[in-house]
Amino acid sequence: MGLIPGTHVVLFQQSSTPIPTSELEATWLAIDASFAAIARSAHSLMLDVRKARGRNDPEFERLFAPHRARMATGWRPVPIVVMSPPRVLQVRRYAREDNLDIRIFDLPDAAFLWLQGVG
């Protein structure tokens, strides 16, 4: 996670390394803490989840739900970069369940250009 130099855009890139279910809560609490120092209302959050392995097992969904909603709330526009149609469907479902206004892209450059037009 980091601020893109010269912008008000925070980039969060999810890795391809899966988080074991037993470590999910601690990992997301650490991520939440890193976001706490950022003035969300003055920044956009760009999520790049292209490398992440999709999970939708019930235990993961239950543990992840409060973190995903908290992570994406309070920012200026939130574009999400995904790689596959199944992930697009999952991200749309999350946005609907969490009542979030997001935009989905398949390329980071397109998401960044979109942010420049709305920011």
Secondary structure per residue as TSV (DSSP state, phi and psi in degrees):
chain	resnum	aa	ss	phi	psi
A	1	M	-	360.0	141.2
A	2	G	E	-176.2	159.8
A	3	L	E	-77.9	130.7
A	4	I	-	-73.1	121.5
A	5	P	T	-51.3	135.6
A	6	G	T	77.0	11.3
A	7	T	S	-132.8	178.8
A	8	H	S	-113.7	38.8
A	9	V	E	-116.1	124.2
A	10	V	E	-97.6	125.0
A	11	L	E	-102.4	125.6
A	12	F	E	-118.2	116.6
A	13	Q	E	-111.2	121.2
A	14	Q	-	-82.6	137.5
A	15	S	-	-86.5	173.5
A	16	S	S	-86.2	-6.4
A	17	T	S	-76.7	117.2
A	18	P	-	-68.8	145.0
A	19	I	-	-92.7	121.5
A	20	P	-	-59.0	143.5
A	21	T	H	-53.1	-37.6
A	22	S	H	-65.8	-19.9
A	23	E	H	-106.3	-0.8
A	24	L	H	-60.1	-49.0
A	25	E	H	-60.7	-48.9
A	26	A	H	-64.0	-39.4
A	27	T	H	-63.6	-46.3
A	28	W	H	-72.3	-29.5
A	29	L	H	-64.9	-38.0
A	30	A	H	-67.2	-39.6
A	31	I	H	-64.4	-46.4
A	32	D	H	-55.0	-42.7
A	33	A	H	-64.2	-37.9
A	34	S	H	-68.2	-30.3
A	35	F	H	-76.9	-19.6
A	36	A	T	-61.8	-27.3
A	37	A	T	-83.3	-2.1
A	38	I	S	-104.0	133.6
A	39	A	-	-76.3	95.2
A	40	R	G	-58.8	-38.6
A	41	S	G	-66.2	-15.1
A	42	A	G	-103.5	0.8
A	43	H	-	-133.1	156.3
A	44	S	E	-103.4	149.8
A	45	L	E	-111.6	122.3
A	46	M	E	-108.3	116.0
A	47	L	E	-97.3	125.1
A	48	D	E	-114.1	103.1
A	49	V	-	-111.6	21.5
A	50	R	S	-60.5	-35.4
A	51	K	S	-85.3	-17.1
A	52	A	S	-66.9	141.7
A	53	R	-	-83.5	127.9
A	54	G	-	-68.4	138.3
A	55	R	-	-135.6	141.2
A	56	N	-	-144.7	24.3
A	57	D	-	-69.5	149.5
A	58	P	H	-54.9	-40.2
A	59	E	H	-65.9	-43.8
A	60	F	H	-61.2	-48.0
A	61	E	H	-57.5	-43.1
A	62	R	H	-64.7	-43.9
A	63	L	H	-74.0	-34.2
A	64	F	H	-80.8	-30.9
A	65	A	H	-50.5	-51.8
A	66	P	H	-66.8	-29.1
A	67	H	H	-75.4	-42.2
A	68	R	H	-64.9	-39.1
A	69	A	H	-65.8	-44.6
A	70	R	H	-66.6	-38.3
A	71	M	H	-62.4	-39.1
A	72	A	H	-97.9	4.2
A	73	T	S	-94.8	139.7
A	74	G	S	94.9	-5.7
A	75	W	S	-85.2	162.9
A	76	R	S	-65.5	-164.2
A	77	P	-	-49.3	145.7
A	78	V	E	-121.6	100.8
A	79	P	E	-89.2	145.2
A	80	I	E	-123.5	127.0
A	81	V	E	-100.0	121.1
A	82	V	-	-126.1	166.1
A	83	M	-	-111.6	-22.9
A	84	S	S	-136.7	155.0
A	85	P	H	-56.1	-40.0
A	86	P	H	-61.9	-37.3
A	87	R	H	-67.9	-35.8
A	88	V	H	-58.4	-45.9
A	89	L	H	-62.7	-42.2
A	90	Q	H	-64.3	-44.6
A	91	V	H	-63.8	-41.3
A	92	R	H	-61.7	-40.9
A	93	R	H	-63.5	-45.6
A	94	Y	H	-58.4	-46.3
A	95	A	H	-61.5	-41.5
A	96	R	H	-65.1	-46.7
A	97	E	H	-64.1	-34.1
A	98	D	H	-96.2	0.7
A	99	N	T	56.1	49.2
A	100	L	-	-109.7	144.7
A	101	D	-	-97.1	104.9
A	102	I	E	-126.3	165.8
A	103	R	E	-127.2	141.6
A	104	I	E	-110.1	134.9
A	105	F	E	-132.8	160.2
A	106	D	S	-105.7	-7.3
A	107	L	S	-133.4	136.0
A	108	P	H	-60.2	-37.3
A	109	D	H	-62.2	-39.4
A	110	A	H	-66.3	-39.8
A	111	A	H	-64.3	-43.2
A	112	F	H	-65.3	-42.2
A	113	L	H	-62.2	-40.9
A	114	W	H	-60.8	-43.4
A	115	L	H	-60.0	-38.4
A	116	Q	H	-64.7	-28.8
A	117	G	H	-79.9	-23.9
A	118	V	H	-103.0	-19.2
A	119	G	-	-76.4	360.0
